[in-house]
Amino acid sequence: MRSRFAVVALASILGTLAACSSYGPRTTAPIETRTPGGGVAPPATPPRPLPPLPPLAGEPEHPHARWVPAAFADLPGWRDDHVQELWPALRQGCTVPAPRWVALCGEALRFMPHDDADARRWLEQRLEVFRLESAEGDPVGLATGYFEPLVEARRKPGGAFRTPLWGPPAGFVPHRPTWTRQEIDTLPEAQASVRGHEIAWLADPLDALVLQVQGSGRLHLVEPDGSDRVVRLAFAGNNEQPYKSVGRWLIEQGEMKPTEASWPTIKDWAKRNPQRLQELLWANPRVVWFREEALPDARVGPRGAQGVALTPGRAIAVDPASIPLGAAVWLDTTEPLSARTLQRAVMAQDTGTAIVGPVRADFFWGWGDDAEAQAGRMKQPLRMWVLWPRA
């Protein structure tokens, strides 16, 4: 989710589906196997974790990851990245720098590279490289993607626009559990708590679910007077009920295979099974509350957990127990459904409840149809390096 819970990974819509991928992070947990006779075989003995590496000079605490000293020459594609494009994200992050980055950020905010070579030289002179590994020494993990949805909305209910998005309900107290999604749809007391707190109305309940899972988004709003504008919805809390994946629910119901679950297939299933749509939505009891924000510049992304606007293609969500927010990171993965490499410098500026583990990244694609398509397809093998200020 994010320390905001700000923008959630699309992978979290599918819940544990990412773990079903053959490209998922390797695990040392025992796997239950079946003998030829159908009995359960004893689990294999998991490999013993490697001892943690001692902290190095300038290195932060990272209890869930091994940072292995490396060099810029070890970064696949380092010489090919248009690394000058990192600077908008780097400068954004430097407005709220991690402690170790304070001095370097003061310089970064004054420096504007002339070209990629200039930017690359600056980074090489000021940063050192650490390869990320799991506690067991595994350098391979998982890359997924997320995006900022853009959805048609109306200020008042009418016609097809019957699905509300709410601000915090009456009596809202952060971190205190309240009504589930099903209870809000069926119980008069729960309905009374959200009545009058509607921000806007959508035509598709699954679009509302996408916004809630992503944690933020954009609305193309048509006002009662016929005028229209685009606003941003920012995360303002939730009902503190457990998140349940609707994709996982469909798999458990035998409605689709793990390899088939995606937003397009979920929406297609809902069109073919309208009588079960409510059942699908109620499978996830969590409801997210929003606040409306002006969007004076459509080129500016939503705020991540670090508190800065996310830059499409140059910001990622990470597990802060493995990578501190505000760190520069090198990614070695591929584009969705492709062997085309995705090797670039990015900034760790967000978190997510589905983003757990040392070699794990959620790549922010931006907004619009292309970003949604790329994010929805992305489940790629991943290697990562942290680029950290020299001591």
HUKA-V824606 format. One record per helix or strand of 2 or more residues. SS is the DSSP state (a for helix, b for strand). FROM is the first residue (numbers start at 1). TO is the last residue. If there is no record, write none. Layout:
# HUKA-V824606
SS;FROM;TO, SS;FROM;TO
This chain:
# HUKA-V824606
a;10;14, a;17;20, b;33;34, b;40;41, b;66;70, a;72;74, a;83;96, a;99;108, a;116;126, b;127;133, b;141;154, b;163;166, a;181;186, a;188;194, b;198;202, a;205;214, b;217;222, b;228;238, a;246;252, a;258;260, a;263;272, a;274;282, b;288;293, b;315;317, b;328;334, b;341;350, b;360;367, a;369;377, b;379;389
